[in-house]
Amino acid sequence: MGNAQASLVLASWSFEPVPALGLILTAFLYWRGWLKVRRLAPERFPEWRLASFLGGLLVIYIALASPLDAFASWLLSVHMVQHLLLTMVAPPLILQGAPFLPMLSGLPRGFVRSGLGPFLNEPRLKKLGALLVHPFFAGPLFMLSNVLWHMPAFYELALSSPAWHQVEHLCFLATALLFWWPVVQPWPSRPAAPRWVLIPYLLVVDIQNTALSGFFTFYGRVLYPTYAAAPRITGLSAIDDQTFAGTIMWVPGSVAFLLPAAVIAIKYLSGSNLVRRRPKVKIKPQPLDPRRPFDLLRVPVLGALIGSKYFRVSMQALLFGLAILVVIDGFFGPQVGAMNLAGVLPWTHWRGFTILALLVAGNLFCMACPFTFARDLGRTIFPATHRWPLFLRSKWIAIGLLVLFFWAYEFFDLWETPWWTAWIIIFYFAAAVLVDGFFKGASFCKHVCPIGQFHFVSSLVSPLEVRVRDSRVCATCRTHDCLRGNESQRGCELHLFQPAKSGNMDCTFCLDCVKACPSDNVGILAIPPGRDLLHEGKRSAVGDYSRRPDLAALVLVLTFAAFANAAGMTTPALEMEKKFGPASGLVFVAFVLLLPFVLASACAWLSLKFGATPTRWREHLCGMTVLFAPLGVSMWAAHFLYHLVTAALTPWPVLQRLAKDAGISSALPNWNIASLGFTELPALEILLLNAGCLFTLWLLWRKTLATSKAHPLLRFLPWAILACALYAFGIWIVFQPMEMRGTLQLGLLG
């Protein structure tokens, strides 16, 4: 088709009498009824409801009668825009108009009173209506319609038959109206489920939309023969058009689902008192929580085991022995990562199980840290008589080591080099022994250890915290054994005074404070995840987050490193490394170190500029950037769990090899062992990213409201855009072909 014909199509608008007249009649009836009900309840039916309803009808007309409909049979991307208008734009606008009463009022009174009214009041019809708009019915129905009509057989049927094409549009519009009904909840309808149910309701549908759009984007072959044979009226090939269509479905679609989910979460949780202010010095007794939060140490058998004197030492000794075995195999075993304990356990299973523990319980690895075990053994030789230098009491050393490690991991393939892995473990043991053998306290854990900093930041979103059970007991305490220790038990080496402590930052879950407290008033209590991120004021030994640029930098580096480290597995990143060689390392360092500072600084400046508040730039920057911890943790979790699942069974052949080398067994290792067949892994990764993004957005909004009431949306918007951009990058990573590290399989998983 020539350009002249294409221009003619662009300039033409079709006129189908039935749908056009139907939309006009609907608009007239609503307008007529809106005038009536507005006189009776003007606060319920302002002008914007009329504009919203009429705007929704206009969107439907544009989707069905504009050149979009003419182009739909030639370009999949245009057809996708048409579908989005019918499913994600028009229905919410129509429902925002609260159409029930205006439409009834717009009809002739006699018809409503004697005909339609009794019909609508039929009990069985009311039950059917309640079922249709119930989230547990409307959501699956909407997803079924979306998937069904995008299957090649049904899609081609709609393209080849105008009648079936109209049926397709009717299905999209009808199921979308039902789907958005519980989200908008048009007055005077009543919700069929608690409001919080809509958060997973929208997230599940977003997962389906993301999976379907990702399939379009990355499938690599033309799905629909009609578009393969259609004339190319643009410069896009059929496969490029399909990729573009998937992107259109993906990005606006995710925004359409995630934005209302975030708004609902903010409104639902905005009444809570998570932003707490504690006195800086004096400890005031607080009333005992009558709900008695869950306490891990009060769980029968398990609590006694964890709190026992020898539990931590036993776990440390076990991991210490395992680390020694990994070092030995790293030096003397085969120098292939997937065939060596040093290539399997540290880089795949330890990281995967650690992130699971952090998400479920808290910083359990630091509790069982083998490096601390070696440190305690070394203190029989090194008495630790010096204090850590004052100018080094920050996270800057650990941040530098983290950046160095991430760079070396990616560009020296540490995961594939057992020999280097063994040396890293030895260096780690030596550093722990020397630093804590020379300096008092747990200086290595608090100021040096890169692994510890990762766990400290990740544990900020953990559901458990080591904290006092009843602050009234602490208010009468004079000995402060939890901090100072006593004759039988040392106190907290990280100087975290329990009554003034908030959150898990710098807490290694050593439980020394639990054992030292003479009143048995310290436990491992359940808390709302992320509560400490909204805490205002000082914390014991940690201070105020808004005055800790090192903590802000630590969170930013770990957040951006999560995305960079995961992206380093993808095919585009691997091709870039091959093309640019060592120079690509500079790009990696810039993404992890320079880009976070530039973007966060710009967000802070824009937030304060348009928010018109007197908050200091540095305090605002630090206070807001730490709130990105949930988003970073969600990317680490998706990344590590991918490795854990795809290489879950790899230790078994390695253990078979070790047994054969030791003469214990003569069985040959089965190196062809497959990974777990978990086909829902991308959906799980997307769910984690959705949760992390929404959590960060909610924290940013709560912090914005807590710091200033002036122009909260303008102050919130720059940070929200940055969080959503990182989230979109994470979704892109999930759908890229991935290098199957930790296995002998050389292929790439999509």
LINFENUR-V819160 format. One record per run of one state. SS is the DSSP state (A for helix, B for strand, O for the rest). FROM is the first residue (numbers start at 1). TO is the last residue. If there is no record, write none. Layout:
SS:FROM:TO ; SS:FROM:TO
//
This chain:
O:1:2 ; A:3:11 ; O:12:16 ; A:17:40 ; O:41:46 ; A:47:65 ; O:66:66 ; A:67:71 ; O:72:75 ; A:76:96 ; O:97:98 ; A:99:106 ; O:107:108 ; A:109:120 ; O:121:122 ; A:123:132 ; O:133:134 ; A:135:149 ; O:150:151 ; A:152:160 ; O:161:161 ; A:162:184 ; O:185:196 ; A:197:218 ; O:219:224 ; A:225:229 ; O:230:237 ; A:238:269 ; O:270:276 ; B:277:277 ; O:278:294 ; B:295:295 ; A:296:298 ; O:299:301 ; A:302:306 ; O:307:310 ; A:311:332 ; O:333:336 ; A:337:339 ; O:340:340 ; A:341:360 ; O:361:363 ; A:364:367 ; O:368:369 ; A:370:378 ; O:379:385 ; B:386:386 ; O:387:389 ; A:390:392 ; O:393:395 ; A:396:411 ; O:412:413 ; A:414:416 ; O:417:417 ; A:418:438 ; B:439:439 ; O:440:442 ; A:443:448 ; O:449:449 ; A:450:461 ; O:462:463 ; B:464:468 ; O:469:470 ; A:471:475 ; O:476:480 ; A:481:484 ; O:485:497 ; A:498:500 ; O:501:511 ; A:512:516 ; O:517:521 ; B:522:526 ; O:527:530 ; A:531:534 ; O:535:535 ; B:536:536 ; O:537:544 ; A:545:547 ; O:548:548 ; A:549:567 ; O:568:569 ; B:570:570 ; A:571:580 ; O:581:582 ; A:583:611 ; O:612:616 ; A:617:646 ; O:647:649 ; A:650:661 ; O:662:680 ; A:681:707 ; O:708:711 ; A:712:734 ; O:735:737 ; B:738:739 ; O:740:747 ; B:748:749 ; O:750:750
//
